[in-house]
Amino acid sequence: MSTIQFPPLTPITSPWMKDLMENKKVVRELFEQYGSPINVLNTKPFRDNYKAYRSVFETHNVQHQVFFARKANKCRAFVKAANHHGFGVDTASFEELEQCLQMGCDPDKLVLTAAVKNEQLVRLALNNGVLIVLDNKDECALVNRVADDLGIKPTVAIRVSGFNFNGQKLYSRFGFDIEKVEKLVTHQVGPNHTYPNLRFGGFHFHLDGYSIQQRTAALFQTLRLAQKLKQKGIDTSFIDIGGGLLTNYLSSGDEWQTFWNELNKALQGEREPLTFGNNALGFTMHQGEVKGEPNVYPYYNETPKGQFLDRILSSKNEQGVTAASSINEMEIELRIEPGRSLLDQTGLTLAKVAHRKKDQRGNWLVGLEMNRSQLFSSSDDFLIDPTFMPMQSSGQPRVPTAVYFTGAYCLEGDIILKRKIMLPRLPEIGDAIAFPNTAGYMMHFYETRSHLHPFTTNLVIDSNLNGEFILNQFEE
Ligand SMILES: *Cc1c(COP(=O)(O)O)cnc(C)c1O
């Protein structure tokens, strides 16, 4: 048996997570009180992540604002923390915006990027002076009409897409095509134009994926647009480059590489599967060869968070001018809307073992008191090793055992992790499994109540109260 039989993917875990994962007494009490699963959250790393972005902006002397993309986690604790530490929140629905306003967020530090905006939402934003990012002409007309009703002239942002990258246009269903935006700003927005109540403030874009090069290209193209407008006497106050700044979840690039090598072998039938049903995680097989790209987040990467931002700001255009100096020269404020990366290290999910069984193929299946929607993202798998927390002394021999974790939905596909995970022994009923770093998207974005199971309990560690847990409610 070689050591890479089921290659590990060791997560980066912060000290507060390690403390909790070593504290069986606390975890047992939490299960007794709240059932399983439980999301535990801590806002301290959230603040540190914000400060890291701030210091990169400061190094480049760039005027900036950071907006936390709320959709990545529903807990109010993050809105409260953003408020407390002086940064903003990006909202995407009536409820998200209303809750932020009720919690006392400064409207200047809120932005509304909702993909669909009805009149009620537009009214809420305009009544409170919240910046609206416009996506299409119907929205321009709606905001113009509501502004007329209210007798105001709101500043708006225009969402831009269709950037050129390597000779091709980057497709997006969002925003206005960059080639049409100059005319929109000069001939349609503003006094005596189609939308006379609107005042142009700046641009916004958010790109799919995680490419630094694409973001850099989009930023330079937006800066060029701003330059053209300046020549016509129209100032661009800000450019918001959205989110998608990377998070690094894993501690070893070698482990990451080994995993993909072994998966490749398994898909070609050269070794036993290391994913449930030999799941290809997005690859396809063509005449015995593995083709395509995996459909998973780049859980291991070497340019997370501040380094990602620094690479954008330091990048140069054809004239050799950096993005940071162009931005500064034009007195533009640069804005970002990170979701996932601000939530790095802020949450983990605990689940309780309900049963163990061997399936027809001889795999150990460990049933957890949770369902897959409670740890789910758009990736084909969450490629991070969970931590096994034995809660009692075991009659099981300490024989390393590889298992799949299964969930409570009546679906063959309710497999919590597609990867087979090597544990030091088979778990006992009542043992705990801790999934680290789940606060970004994994907890809430896809959570459903298909069998009327309650939503996961969310608990926030209040560091001032010495490890006391505060129940965080977002559902009502
Ligand atoms: C989803 C989204 C974000 C956040 O993206 P992350 O990848 O979580 O950083 C920011 N802005 C907009 C408009 C979005 O749709």
The ligand as a Tripos MOL2 file, in Angstrom:
@<TRIPOS>MOLECULE
LIG
   15    15     1     0     0
SMALL
NO_CHARGES

@<TRIPOS>ATOM
      1 C1        -20.4790   37.1690   -6.8260 C.3       1 LIG1
      2 C2        -20.1070   38.5760   -6.9790 C.ar      1 LIG1
      3 C3        -19.0580   39.1020   -6.2210 C.ar      1 LIG1
      4 C4        -18.2150   38.2810   -5.2670 C.3       1 LIG1
      5 O1        -17.3990   37.3380   -5.9140 O.3       1 LIG1
      6 P1        -16.3370   36.4680   -5.0740 P.3       1 LIG1
      7 O2        -15.8400   35.4730   -6.0670 O.co2     1 LIG1
      8 O3        -17.0440   35.8490   -3.9340 O.co2     1 LIG1
      9 O4        -15.2570   37.3980   -4.6210 O.co2     1 LIG1
     10 C5        -18.8060   40.4540   -6.3540 C.ar      1 LIG1
     11 N1        -19.5240   41.2430   -7.2010 N.ar      1 LIG1
     12 C6        -20.5220   40.7580   -7.9490 C.ar      1 LIG1
     13 C7        -21.2670   41.6760   -8.8530 C.3       1 LIG1
     14 C8        -20.8420   39.4110   -7.8750 C.ar      1 LIG1
     15 O5        -21.8270   38.9250   -8.6540 O.3       1 LIG1
@<TRIPOS>BOND
     1     1     2 1
     2     2     3 ar
     3     2    14 ar
     4     3     4 1
     5     3    10 ar
     6     4     5 1
     7     5     6 1
     8     6     7 2
     9     6     8 1
    10     6     9 1
    11    10    11 ar
    12    11    12 ar
    13    12    13 1
    14    12    14 ar
    15    14    15 1
@<TRIPOS>SUBSTRUCTURE
     1 LIG1         1 GROUP 0 **** ****
